[in-house]
Amino acid sequence: MTRGTLLVIIAAFVLVGGAVLLAQNAGTKTYGIADDETRIEAPGTRIESDNDKTRIQAPGVDITVPRGKDGD
């Protein structure tokens, strides 16, 4: 086996390993509200929250949840 072939094989393993790690971690967002915790697993997820509402956006999903009058 030549040195170039060995380098190509090592590079392939590094790239595949990196892709697997990214795939496992991509799109997982954990969002805590007080003591409760919501876990959303979707690539490209964005969560915005303010005093009036919580908005969750992901590809094909756009959810807006208004806050209750008592702050829940």
C-alpha positions in Angstrom: 0.0 0.0 0.0 1.4 3.4 -0.9 1.6 6.3 1.4 -1.0 8.3 -0.7 -3.5 5.4 -0.5 -3.1 5.2 3.2 -3.7 8.9 3.6 -6.9 8.7 1.5 -8.2 5.9 3.6 -7.4 7.7 6.9 -9.1 10.9 5.5 -12.2 8.9 4.5 -12.5 7.5 8.1 -12.1 11.0 9.6 -14.8 12.4 7.3 -17.2 9.6 7.9 -16.6 9.8 11.6 -17.2 13.5 11.6 -20.4 13.2 9.6 -21.7 10.6 12.0 -21.0 12.8 15.0 -22.7 15.8 13.3 -25.7 13.7 12.3 -26.2 12.6 15.9 -25.9 16.1 17.3 -27.7 18.1 14.6 -31.1 19.4 15.2 -31.4 18.7 18.9 -32.5 21.7 20.9 -33.3 21.6 24.6 -35.5 24.4 25.8 -36.2 24.9 29.5 -39.2 26.7 30.9 -39.0 26.9 34.7 -38.6 23.3 35.9 -40.1 21.8 32.7 -37.9 20.9 29.8 -38.9 20.5 26.1 -36.7 18.6 23.7 -37.1 19.3 20.0 -35.2 17.0 17.5 -35.3 18.6 14.1 -32.6 20.0 11.8 -32.7 23.7 11.4 -34.9 24.3 14.5 -35.1 27.8 15.9 -36.8 28.7 19.2 -37.7 32.3 20.2 -39.4 33.3 23.4 -40.5 36.6 24.9 -43.0 37.8 27.4 -46.0 37.3 25.1 -45.3 34.1 23.2 -43.0 31.2 22.3 -42.3 30.5 18.6 -40.8 27.3 17.3 -39.6 27.2 13.7 -38.2 24.3 11.7 -38.4 23.3 8.1 -42.1 22.9 7.4 -43.1 23.9 10.9 -44.0 27.2 12.4 -45.7 27.1 15.8 -46.6 30.1 17.9 -47.8 29.5 21.4 -49.2 32.5 23.3 -48.5 32.8 27.0 -51.4 32.4 29.4 -52.8 35.3 31.3 -51.2 34.0 34.5 -47.7 33.8 32.9 -47.7 30.1 32.1 
